[in-house]
Amino acid sequence: MDWTAFRLSLELAAWTTVILLPIGIIVGRWLATHRFRGRGFVEALVALPLVLPPTVLGYYLLVSFSTDMPVGQLWHALTGDGLNFSFAGIVLASVVFNLPFAIQPAQRAFETVPGHLREAAWCSGLSPWRTFLRVEVPLVWPGLISAFVLTFVHTIGEFGVVLMVGGAIDGETKTVAIAIYDRVQAFDDEAAGAMSLLLLVVSFIAIGLVYGLAGRGRGVGVR
């Protein structure tokens, strides 16, 4: 068992989730409550990482993060370091790759909030911010928890994008999914099996949590 790689995967998942959760709430609510020209294009752009091969997305991110491109140049000017083959680089790549897992569940949750509830809250004197906190959040929290869990678990198991952008540097960019691949290449079936079983258990518990929350949300709707 490569505990260093597993710890790095947890750190990557935590950073990705913390960064993406507010983005998912803001963008998901905006898409759920606004109708505008080009909305379909924005939704397609958000969903693109779901259908794009990870190696293709990883390649474009690898090019974008180089110091010859604006993103890489800006990061180098701010920190003095490069993004490629660094922990910061795989965090940023993971944020891009997991955009649909954070935004789409939040969007679906906000779409279930009837518009007249917001209007009634505003007519009662609540500000838009207090309406969001006291009316919308209590109704959509199962969807937000689903976004949180799906983003975290999907990041732990990500392989292609992380390998393309970060390589496999021990203690820096080598996550548990890459460690499993390395163990298989080295014919170390025992270590590969142990790490795969750990990811399987973590993923199963997370999916069970998501389905449990979804069932609870449907139960609330029925009542």
N, C-alpha and C positions, 0 to 999 in steps of 0.2 A: 504494500500500500504506500503510495507516494503522498504523504500527508502535506508536504509543502505545496504540491500542485493542488490538492484539495483546498487548502487554506487560501491559496491565490484565487481559485475559482469562487470561493465564498466572498472574498474581498471585491472581485470584479462584479459579481452579481449584486452585492450591496451598493456599490457606487453607481452601477447602471440603474438600479431601481430608484435610488434616492434622486438621481438626476431626472429620470423619466417620469416619475409619478406626478410632479407638478405640471410637466409638459403635457402629459396625457390628460390631466383634468382640464387644463386651459383649452387645449386644442379640441379635445373630445366634446366639451360643452359648447364650444364655438361652432363646431360642425353640426351638433344636434339642435342648436337653437337658431341658426341663421340659414337663410336661403339666398344664394347669390350666384351670379354667373361664374362658371368655372369651379363650382363646388365638386363636381364629379372628377375634375382633373386633380384637385387637391386630395380627394379621397383615394384616387388611384395612386398618387405619389406616396401617400402614407402606406398603402397596402403593397407597394412594389417589392419590399424586402421579403414578403411572403412567397413570391413566385420566382424571384431572381435567384439563380444558383449562388450559394455563398462564396464560391471562388470568384465569380464575376464581380459581385459587390466588393469582395475583399481586394480584388485587383484595382478597382477604381478608387477605393479608399487608400490603398497603398500609394497610388500615383498622386492622389490629392494631398496626402500627408507629407510628401517629399518637400524638401526645402526649396525646390524650384517652383512650387505652386503657392498660391496666396494663403491657404490654410496652414501649410507647413511653415511658410515664411513668418506668418503672424505668431504662431506658437514659438518658433525659434527666437523671435524678437522679444517675446514676453518672458520666456524661461531660459533661453540659451541652450535648450536641448531640442532634439528632433522627436517627432511623434512616432515614426516607424520604429519597430522593434523596441518599444518601451511600454510600461504599464499604462501610462496616460493614453498612448495610442490605441491600445486594445479597449480601454474604457470608452473612448470616443467612438471607435468602430462599433462597439457593442450597443451604444446608445442609438446609433443610426439603424443598426440591424434589428433592434427590438422596438422600434417606433410603433409598428402596428399592434404589438402585444400590449402596449400601454394605452394607446389612443382608442382603438376600436372597442374594447370592453367598456371604457369610460363613456364613449359616444353612445353606445347602445343603452347604457344605464340612464344617461341624461335624456335620451329620446322617450323614455317611459314617463317622464314627469309632465303632466298636462300643463299646457301654457296658461290655462285659467287660474291654476294655483299660484303661479308667479304674479299674475295680474291682481289676484285677490290680496296677496301679501303686500304688493305695492300700494293698493288702494287703502290698506289698513295702516299705512304709514311706515312699513319696513323699508329700509334702504335696500338697493340691489345686493349689497354685501351681506346684510343680515338675512335677506331672503335666501341667499345661497347657503349660508351656514345653518339656518333654523328650519328651512323648508326642503331645500334640494338635497343637502348632504344626508339627512336621515333617511331619504328615500332611495338614494343611489349607492349607499355604502357597500352593499354586496358586490356591485359591479366594480367599484374602486378596489376592493380587496382582491377580486379576481384579476384585475389588471396588475396589481402588485405581485401576486403569487406567480402568475404566468410569466411576467418579465423576469422575476428572480430565477425561477426554475429553468426557463429557456436559456438564460445567460450561463448558468452552471454547465449545461450540456453543449454549448456552442463550440464548434470545431473549426469549420472552414474559414470563416472571417478572421477569427483570432489567429489561426496559423498563418494566413496570408499577411496580416498586418504585423503580428508580433513575433512570428517564428516560434521557436521552442527553447527559450533561454530559461535555465533553471532559476527559480526564485523570482523571476521578473515577468515572463510572459508564458511560461509553460503551465497551462491549466490541466485539470484532471482528464478532460477529454483527449488532449494531446498526449498526456502520460499513458492513457490506455492504448492509443495507437502505437506509441513507442514500445510498450511492453509486448504487444502483439507482434511487432516487427522483430523483437528479440526472442520470440517463442517463449516468453514468460507468461504462460497461461494462467498460473495461479494469481499473480499480481493483477493481470488484466481482468480476470474474473472477479476478484475482490472489489476492485474499483468500479467495475460495471454494475455489480450487485448494489453497491452503495448508491450510485446514481439512480438505479431502478427504484430503490426504496424511497429515496427523496422525491423522485418524480411522481411515484404512485401516491404518496401522502399528499403532495401538493394538488394533484388532480382531484383526489378525493375531497380535499378542502374546498376547491372551486365548485365541484358538483354539489357538495353539501350546501354551500352558500346560495347557489343558483336555485336549489330546491326550496330553501327557506324563503328566498325572494318570491318564488311562485306561490308559496303558501300564504305569504303576506298579501299578495295580490288577490288571491281567491277570497280570503276573509274580507 
